[in-house]
């Protein structure tokens, strides 16, 4: 009987073994298979008992269907169909293919390619909280040439790091809430969402998605010294900026800090003409402006797009609207200059844009 389908041969008794060398051969073959499986964890989510190939990422194994993967990835298709495709490692008689990716990344990929539950709709993703999913899909889709999936992930990345000011303001509020700590504290312990900009920059470079670079590199600058610590990815190595992009951040820090200083000066405006309590609002405004002038380096620093509109909530409605409008306009001016401040205008192209590219 042939065992080419991967089934184990029936266990033989010692009496059936003709000589001692035959017994040694059986023991060695079983020992090799056991050693191949030692330390390997079968993934609970993607282990199909009738799968025809095992993808091993690190110490995690996924038992999958060779034909399904090959149909979606030219790279895997070529690998599986190669004349010399005969892996040395097997689990339960199934060939094992080792990949040098994080198992968590493969799990994200398989939830798209082999969905077992609710479908993941990349088109609706906007929050940076979903960045680990999008970055994993971009990396693996690019590596294994899954073109349609890579493009969908790129579009999601563009929504997370937009090229329009209005969209950026929404993202900014997610990364740095209005009541966030001062810049020195943020640099020593940056929000996790802010550190994703390191990977976003690298992905933008990898896929030539240049519209992402201004927002992503700006967030890298805002990390301050923490940018050199890199991004610790789940199940993967620490990810760092390239030397060239790290130099961009260092060079842009002083320019963005100067932009913050210009912002402070520009906020010295009069109260609203329709203010019903000019004396009260005048006292509040003068107090806020005095504090902003004294503390702008700590409160803003290189965070030139952060603004200070949240400081004026004690003003009357008309004065508050005026202050917020001035704040928004001054930050928009910084946004328009952002590629030049980062010295990437030649890479990004026309800026600003009226709507997302």
PEJOLIN-V248726 format. One record per run of one state. SS is the DSSP state (@ for helix, = for strand, . for the rest). FROM is the first residue (numbers start at 1). LEN is the number of residues. Records with the same first field share a line. If there is no record, write none. Layout:
# PEJOLIN-V248726
SS: FROM-LEN ; FROM-LEN
This chain:
# PEJOLIN-V248726
.: 1-13 ; 17-3 ; 38-3 ; 48-5 ; 58-2 ; 65-1 ; 73-1 ; 82-8 ; 92-2 ; 100-3 ; 114-8 ; 125-3 ; 144-3 ; 161-4 ; 176-7 ; 189-3 ; 208-2 ; 223-1 ; 230-1 ; 233-5 ; 240-3 ; 267-11 ; 300-9 ; 313-4 ; 342-3 ; 349-9
@: 14-3 ; 20-18 ; 66-7 ; 74-8 ; 103-11 ; 122-3 ; 128-16 ; 147-14 ; 165-11 ; 183-6 ; 192-16 ; 210-13 ; 224-6 ; 243-24 ; 278-22 ; 309-4 ; 317-25 ; 345-4
=: 41-7 ; 53-5 ; 60-5 ; 90-2 ; 94-6 ; 231-2 ; 238-2
